[in-house]
């Protein structure tokens, strides 16, 4: 179980599973529809979004296709601030939680729409050892390190190159995380490419290289609410996940190092289930997470890019399919949203008004010898892909 997502080949990924599975190349997800010849090309527009408190300019990029999908991304944290998709009646609405100004994103917030790194999720006791050297990190989540530390990838301004290629539009974000930034070793060059296609798919591709052995676990932290109405919760959404096992946690939400079968538990989403059905069940793991805040062990980890989760909202008819090359997915139901953060246009985000489906490696992997490794060495390439495809019924 020590097979890395790394390679010197440009499109080679390494997949991990329980038990150890062999490695395959990423396969491209087939488009659901083919664009007609008279359809317009996807557009990208750039605008100024503001200036950070340290004087750095932040840009806003808007990508739009011809089928009612629009995504707004800012260079601060590579954050998705809006993602508008049509409902069953053809009306487009924003389906991700966010703010309407840079100042709010610079304040403490639960990573709305952000790129997360160097290490998404928790590292126990804010430290890990690599090749005999112990590295100390910031304890920004009780005794643990969470989502890269005090100033992770969610709080830096990324460089962006925009590319339009026929019926796709790409934003190529890049950031150099310097050696020992937030305690992590190695100069890590990271590229994240957002691609919008004409079949209402938003793809996120992650790449990274290092000049010193380090650890990497990148993810996207958008909160989804397919109703398009943030005064409503996500408890009526229906979720399916292709995962037979769960990574159980202790009272600090750190993995115990074991894996449990989801059968017969509130964590069984192998068949479509309403999220609110068992979210407050009398279950030790549910109580520790305050609901769902756990990493599922995804099936078919040797299959490259495959659909791993489907989210459905009956009232709007919106469906979101999540495909990934990653071994795990952190499903979080916004249990710590508390009504203090403003909704653009009025109101506040209440508990469970959004959910996250963060594709990633398992939490605390550097301290868990039985988990697939997240070590990246010089000469290797970190490469993963996740996509979000929207349809209706």
VENUR-V908857 format. One record per residue. N is the residue number from 1. RES is the residue in one letter. OMEGA is omega in whole degrees, 0 to 359 (NA if undefined). Layout:
BEGIN
((N	RES	OMEGA) (N	RES	OMEGA))
END
This chain:
BEGIN
((1	X	184) (2	X	183) (3	X	189) (4	X	168) (5	X	185) (6	X	177) (7	X	169) (8	X	176) (9	X	190) (10	X	182) (11	X	184) (12	X	176) (13	X	177) (14	X	183) (15	X	183) (16	X	180) (17	X	176) (18	X	357) (19	X	182) (20	X	179) (21	X	182) (22	X	188) (23	X	178) (24	X	175) (25	X	176) (26	X	174) (27	X	182) (28	X	179) (29	X	181) (30	X	176) (31	X	181) (32	X	179) (33	X	176) (34	X	181) (35	X	176) (36	X	186) (37	X	184) (38	X	179) (39	X	182) (40	X	178) (41	X	176) (42	X	183) (43	X	172) (44	X	175) (45	X	181) (46	X	177) (47	X	175) (48	X	181) (49	X	180) (50	X	181) (51	X	180) (52	X	181) (53	X	177) (54	X	173) (55	X	180) (56	X	179) (57	X	179) (58	X	180) (59	X	174) (60	X	176) (61	X	178) (62	X	175) (63	X	184) (64	X	174) (65	X	186) (66	X	184) (67	X	173) (68	X	180) (69	X	180) (70	X	179) (71	X	176) (72	X	181) (73	X	177) (74	X	182) (75	X	175) (76	X	180) (77	X	184) (78	X	191) (79	X	169) (80	X	182) (81	X	176) (82	X	175) (83	X	185) (84	X	178) (85	X	183) (86	X	170) (87	X	184) (88	X	177) (89	X	178) (90	X	179) (91	X	180) (92	X	176) (93	X	177) (94	X	183) (95	X	177) (96	X	178) (97	X	180) (98	X	179) (99	X	179) (100	X	178) (101	X	183) (102	X	181) (103	X	180) (104	X	178) (105	X	179) (106	X	176) (107	X	175) (108	X	177) (109	X	186) (110	X	172) (111	X	180) (112	X	172) (113	X	194) (114	X	162) (115	X	186) (116	X	178) (117	X	3) (118	X	183) (119	X	175) (120	X	180) (121	X	192) (122	X	170) (123	X	188) (124	X	175) (125	X	174) (126	X	177) (127	X	175) (128	X	178) (129	X	179) (130	X	180) (131	X	176) (132	X	179) (133	X	177) (134	X	180) (135	X	178) (136	X	181) (137	X	178) (138	X	175) (139	X	185) (140	X	177) (141	X	190) (142	X	179) (143	X	189) (144	X	172) (145	X	182) (146	X	170) (147	X	172) (148	X	175) (149	X	185) (150	X	176) (151	X	177) (152	X	182) (153	X	179) (154	X	185) (155	X	177) (156	X	177) (157	X	183) (158	X	169) (159	X	185) (160	X	170) (161	X	179) (162	X	183) (163	X	174) (164	X	182) (165	X	178) (166	X	183) (167	X	172) (168	X	174) (169	X	184) (170	X	167) (171	X	181) (172	X	181) (173	X	179) (174	X	179) (175	X	174) (176	X	174) (177	X	188) (178	X	180) (179	X	179) (180	X	172) (181	X	184) (182	X	176) (183	X	182) (184	X	182) (185	X	173) (186	X	170) (187	X	185) (188	X	175) (189	X	185) (190	X	174) (191	X	175) (192	X	182) (193	X	171) (194	X	179) (195	X	174) (196	X	180) (197	X	184) (198	X	177) (199	X	178) (200	X	174) (201	X	170) (202	X	181) (203	X	178) (204	X	181) (205	X	184) (206	X	175) (207	X	178) (208	X	173) (209	X	183) (210	X	176) (211	X	180) (212	X	178) (213	X	183) (214	X	175) (215	X	182) (216	X	175) (217	X	186) (218	X	177) (219	X	177) (220	X	192) (221	X	176) (222	X	174) (223	X	184) (224	X	169) (225	X	189) (226	X	176) (227	X	186) (228	X	180) (229	X	187) (230	X	171) (231	X	179) (232	X	177) (233	X	178) (234	X	186) (235	X	179) (236	X	176) (237	X	178) (238	X	185) (239	X	171) (240	X	176) (241	X	179) (242	X	184) (243	X	180) (244	X	185) (245	X	181) (246	X	173) (247	X	181) (248	X	184) (249	X	175) (250	X	183) (251	X	178) (252	X	181) (253	X	175) (254	X	181) (255	X	176) (256	X	182) (257	X	180) (258	X	173) (259	X	180) (260	X	176) (261	X	182) (262	X	183) (263	X	178) (264	X	180) (265	X	176) (266	X	183) (267	X	181) (268	X	177) (269	X	181) (270	X	168) (271	X	184) (272	X	182) (273	X	176) (274	X	187) (275	X	183) (276	X	187) (277	X	183) (278	X	186) (279	X	178) (280	X	182) (281	X	177) (282	X	186) (283	X	185) (284	X	181) (285	X	176) (286	X	181) (287	X	180) (288	X	180) (289	X	185) (290	X	189) (291	X	177) (292	X	174) (293	X	189) (294	X	177) (295	X	176) (296	X	177) (297	X	187) (298	X	178) (299	X	171) (300	X	184) (301	X	177) (302	X	187) (303	X	180) (304	X	182) (305	X	182) (306	X	179) (307	X	184) (308	X	182) (309	X	176) (310	X	180) (311	X	185) (312	X	174) (313	X	186) (314	X	187) (315	X	180) (316	X	184) (317	X	182) (318	X	176) (319	X	173) (320	X	175) (321	X	178) (322	X	176) (323	X	182) (324	X	170) (325	X	187) (326	X	181) (327	X	185) (328	X	175) (329	X	177) (330	X	178) (331	X	184) (332	X	188) (333	X	175) (334	X	184) (335	X	184) (336	X	171) (337	X	192) (338	X	177) (339	X	181) (340	X	184) (341	X	187) (342	X	170) (343	X	176) (344	X	181) (345	X	177) (346	X	181) (347	X	180) (348	X	179) (349	X	181) (350	X	176) (351	X	176) (352	X	175) (353	X	176) (354	X	178) (355	X	179) (356	X	172) (357	X	189) (358	X	178) (359	X	190) (360	X	167) (361	X	183) (362	X	178) (363	X	172) (364	X	181) (365	X	181) (366	X	180) (367	X	183) (368	X	185) (369	X	180) (370	X	180) (371	X	175) (372	X	186) (373	X	173) (374	X	180) (375	X	174) (376	X	181) (377	X	175) (378	X	181) (379	X	177) (380	X	180) (381	X	172) (382	X	183) (383	X	175) (384	X	181) (385	X	173) (386	X	177) (387	X	178) (388	X	182) (389	X	185) (390	X	174) (391	X	177) (392	X	171) (393	X	NA))
END
